[in-house]
Amino acid sequence: MALPASGELGGNTVTQAQFKTKIEDLRDEVATKANESGDATQTFKVADATNDDEAVSKSQLDSKALLGGSATQLFKAKAGAASDDVVNKGQLDTKANTADLKEIGVGQTWQDVKNDRKNDITYTNTTGKPIMINISASTTDTEKVSLFIGDEEVSFFKQYVSSSDIWVTLSAIVPSDATYRLSSEQGIINTWQELR
């Protein structure tokens, strides 16, 4: 994206050259501060924005030169911010509290829930986060084993050749508040683990 020939900065009209000079001055100021009390790789805590003109744009966060690291190491924008949205300091999450994160695997552990799960029973993920399930079941002959998330069959195994005692493993990610169930014609569950 090219800069316009002129624009407004802090209530004043400035030319493109003046804007570039101001950015260079800010980079020099950051480097000077780093050299006075640390080194160029040191990071600094950003004070809370108190005025609208103290907003930080996404492109400023992405600038590695200003803060000596990548923006993702320093800031996390709140959900819903578009890549070109202006995000003020109050909207930045710099502490990344893992209890609030909705990513799978964060703050979760594998749990053996075999004794709490049965064939053809519908369960609901009420954890508030996606979970992963990993189920091993036995089948023989030409029986089918299916894993359903909601009404969708997301994984299955069907033996087409007569054989005895085949173990199959089915896995899936279950979104928060979604239902899930195993449907096995033989109904033998060997293991049922959930990352929750």
Contacts in CASP RR format, 6 or more apart in sequence:
PFRMAT RR
TARGET T0000
AUTHOR 0000-0000-0000
METHOD contacts of the structure
MODEL  1
MALPASGELGGNTVTQAQFKTKIEDLRDEVATKANESGDATQTFKVADAT
NDDEAVSKSQLDSKALLGGSATQLFKAKAGAASDDVVNKGQLDTKANTAD
LKEIGVGQTWQDVKNDRKNDITYTNTTGKPIMINISASTTDTEKVSLFIG
DEEVSFFKQYVSSSDIWVTLSAIVPSDATYRLSSEQGIINTWQELR
3 16 0 8 1.000
3 19 0 8 1.000
3 20 0 8 1.000
4 16 0 8 1.000
5 15 0 8 1.000
5 16 0 8 1.000
6 13 0 8 1.000
6 14 0 8 1.000
6 15 0 8 1.000
6 16 0 8 1.000
7 13 0 8 1.000
7 14 0 8 1.000
7 15 0 8 1.000
7 19 0 8 1.000
8 14 0 8 1.000
9 19 0 8 1.000
9 22 0 8 1.000
10 53 0 8 1.000
14 22 0 8 1.000
26 66 0 8 1.000
27 65 0 8 1.000
27 66 0 8 1.000
30 66 0 8 1.000
30 67 0 8 1.000
31 40 0 8 1.000
33 44 0 8 1.000
34 40 0 8 1.000
34 42 0 8 1.000
40 68 0 8 1.000
41 68 0 8 1.000
41 69 0 8 1.000
43 67 0 8 1.000
43 68 0 8 1.000
43 69 0 8 1.000
43 73 0 8 1.000
43 74 0 8 1.000
44 67 0 8 1.000
46 56 0 8 1.000
46 89 0 8 1.000
46 92 0 8 1.000
46 94 0 8 1.000
47 89 0 8 1.000
48 89 0 8 1.000
48 90 0 8 1.000
49 55 0 8 1.000
49 56 0 8 1.000
49 88 0 8 1.000
49 89 0 8 1.000
49 90 0 8 1.000
52 88 0 8 1.000
54 88 0 8 1.000
54 89 0 8 1.000
55 86 0 8 1.000
55 87 0 8 1.000
55 88 0 8 1.000
55 89 0 8 1.000
56 75 0 8 1.000
56 86 0 8 1.000
56 87 0 8 1.000
56 88 0 8 1.000
56 89 0 8 1.000
56 92 0 8 1.000
57 84 0 8 1.000
57 86 0 8 1.000
57 87 0 8 1.000
58 77 0 8 1.000
58 81 0 8 1.000
58 83 0 8 1.000
58 84 0 8 1.000
58 85 0 8 1.000
58 86 0 8 1.000
58 87 0 8 1.000
59 84 0 8 1.000
60 66 0 8 1.000
61 71 0 8 1.000
61 74 0 8 1.000
61 75 0 8 1.000
61 77 0 8 1.000
61 87 0 8 1.000
62 70 0 8 1.000
62 71 0 8 1.000
63 71 0 8 1.000
64 70 0 8 1.000
64 71 0 8 1.000
67 74 0 8 1.000
74 94 0 8 1.000
75 92 0 8 1.000
75 93 0 8 1.000
75 94 0 8 1.000
76 92 0 8 1.000
76 93 0 8 1.000
76 94 0 8 1.000
76 96 0 8 1.000
77 85 0 8 1.000
77 87 0 8 1.000
77 91 0 8 1.000
77 92 0 8 1.000
77 93 0 8 1.000
78 87 0 8 1.000
78 91 0 8 1.000
78 92 0 8 1.000
78 93 0 8 1.000
81 87 0 8 1.000
81 91 0 8 1.000
98 106 0 8 1.000
98 107 0 8 1.000
99 107 0 8 1.000
101 107 0 8 1.000
102 128 0 8 1.000
102 129 0 8 1.000
102 130 0 8 1.000
102 176 0 8 1.000
103 129 0 8 1.000
104 129 0 8 1.000
104 130 0 8 1.000
104 131 0 8 1.000
104 132 0 8 1.000
104 173 0 8 1.000
104 195 0 8 1.000
105 132 0 8 1.000
105 195 0 8 1.000
106 129 0 8 1.000
108 129 0 8 1.000
108 131 0 8 1.000
108 195 0 8 1.000
108 196 0 8 1.000
109 195 0 8 1.000
109 196 0 8 1.000
110 193 0 8 1.000
110 194 0 8 1.000
110 195 0 8 1.000
111 193 0 8 1.000
111 194 0 8 1.000
111 195 0 8 1.000
111 196 0 8 1.000
112 191 0 8 1.000
112 192 0 8 1.000
112 193 0 8 1.000
113 192 0 8 1.000
113 193 0 8 1.000
113 194 0 8 1.000
114 189 0 8 1.000
114 191 0 8 1.000
114 192 0 8 1.000
114 193 0 8 1.000
117 123 0 8 1.000
117 182 0 8 1.000
117 189 0 8 1.000
117 192 0 8 1.000
118 189 0 8 1.000
119 137 0 8 1.000
119 182 0 8 1.000
119 183 0 8 1.000
119 184 0 8 1.000
119 187 0 8 1.000
119 188 0 8 1.000
119 189 0 8 1.000
120 181 0 8 1.000
120 182 0 8 1.000
120 183 0 8 1.000
120 184 0 8 1.000
120 187 0 8 1.000
121 181 0 8 1.000
122 179 0 8 1.000
122 180 0 8 1.000
122 181 0 8 1.000
123 179 0 8 1.000
123 180 0 8 1.000
123 181 0 8 1.000
124 177 0 8 1.000
124 178 0 8 1.000
124 179 0 8 1.000
124 180 0 8 1.000
125 131 0 8 1.000
125 174 0 8 1.000
125 175 0 8 1.000
125 176 0 8 1.000
125 177 0 8 1.000
125 178 0 8 1.000
125 179 0 8 1.000
125 180 0 8 1.000
125 196 0 8 1.000
126 177 0 8 1.000
127 176 0 8 1.000
127 196 0 8 1.000
128 176 0 8 1.000
128 177 0 8 1.000
129 176 0 8 1.000
129 196 0 8 1.000
130 173 0 8 1.000
130 174 0 8 1.000
130 175 0 8 1.000
130 176 0 8 1.000
131 173 0 8 1.000
131 174 0 8 1.000
131 194 0 8 1.000
131 195 0 8 1.000
131 196 0 8 1.000
132 171 0 8 1.000
132 172 0 8 1.000
132 173 0 8 1.000
132 174 0 8 1.000
132 194 0 8 1.000
132 195 0 8 1.000
133 147 0 8 1.000
133 171 0 8 1.000
133 172 0 8 1.000
133 174 0 8 1.000
133 180 0 8 1.000
133 192 0 8 1.000
133 193 0 8 1.000
133 194 0 8 1.000
133 195 0 8 1.000
134 169 0 8 1.000
134 170 0 8 1.000
134 171 0 8 1.000
134 191 0 8 1.000
134 192 0 8 1.000
134 193 0 8 1.000
134 194 0 8 1.000
134 195 0 8 1.000
135 147 0 8 1.000
135 169 0 8 1.000
135 170 0 8 1.000
135 171 0 8 1.000
135 182 0 8 1.000
135 189 0 8 1.000
135 191 0 8 1.000
135 192 0 8 1.000
135 193 0 8 1.000
136 167 0 8 1.000
136 168 0 8 1.000
136 169 0 8 1.000
136 189 0 8 1.000
136 190 0 8 1.000
136 191 0 8 1.000
136 192 0 8 1.000
137 145 0 8 1.000
137 167 0 8 1.000
137 168 0 8 1.000
137 170 0 8 1.000
137 182 0 8 1.000
137 184 0 8 1.000
137 186 0 8 1.000
137 187 0 8 1.000
137 188 0 8 1.000
137 189 0 8 1.000
137 190 0 8 1.000
138 165 0 8 1.000
138 166 0 8 1.000
138 167 0 8 1.000
138 168 0 8 1.000
138 184 0 8 1.000
138 186 0 8 1.000
138 187 0 8 1.000
138 188 0 8 1.000
138 190 0 8 1.000
139 145 0 8 1.000
139 157 0 8 1.000
139 159 0 8 1.000
139 166 0 8 1.000
139 168 0 8 1.000
139 184 0 8 1.000
139 185 0 8 1.000
139 186 0 8 1.000
139 188 0 8 1.000
140 159 0 8 1.000
140 163 0 8 1.000
140 164 0 8 1.000
140 165 0 8 1.000
140 166 0 8 1.000
140 186 0 8 1.000
141 159 0 8 1.000
141 162 0 8 1.000
141 163 0 8 1.000
141 164 0 8 1.000
142 158 0 8 1.000
142 159 0 8 1.000
142 160 0 8 1.000
142 161 0 8 1.000
142 162 0 8 1.000
143 158 0 8 1.000
143 159 0 8 1.000
143 184 0 8 1.000
143 185 0 8 1.000
143 186 0 8 1.000
144 156 0 8 1.000
144 157 0 8 1.000
144 158 0 8 1.000
144 159 0 8 1.000
144 183 0 8 1.000
144 184 0 8 1.000
144 185 0 8 1.000
145 156 0 8 1.000
145 157 0 8 1.000
145 158 0 8 1.000
145 168 0 8 1.000
145 170 0 8 1.000
145 182 0 8 1.000
145 183 0 8 1.000
145 184 0 8 1.000
145 185 0 8 1.000
145 186 0 8 1.000
146 153 0 8 1.000
146 155 0 8 1.000
146 156 0 8 1.000
146 170 0 8 1.000
146 182 0 8 1.000
146 183 0 8 1.000
146 184 0 8 1.000
147 153 0 8 1.000
147 154 0 8 1.000
147 155 0 8 1.000
147 156 0 8 1.000
147 170 0 8 1.000
147 171 0 8 1.000
147 172 0 8 1.000
147 180 0 8 1.000
147 181 0 8 1.000
147 182 0 8 1.000
147 183 0 8 1.000
148 154 0 8 1.000
148 179 0 8 1.000
148 180 0 8 1.000
148 181 0 8 1.000
148 182 0 8 1.000
148 183 0 8 1.000
149 172 0 8 1.000
149 174 0 8 1.000
149 175 0 8 1.000
149 178 0 8 1.000
149 179 0 8 1.000
149 180 0 8 1.000
150 178 0 8 1.000
150 179 0 8 1.000
150 180 0 8 1.000
154 172 0 8 1.000
155 170 0 8 1.000
155 171 0 8 1.000
155 172 0 8 1.000
156 170 0 8 1.000
157 168 0 8 1.000
157 170 0 8 1.000
159 166 0 8 1.000
167 190 0 8 1.000
170 182 0 8 1.000
172 180 0 8 1.000
174 180 0 8 1.000
182 189 0 8 1.000
182 192 0 8 1.000
END
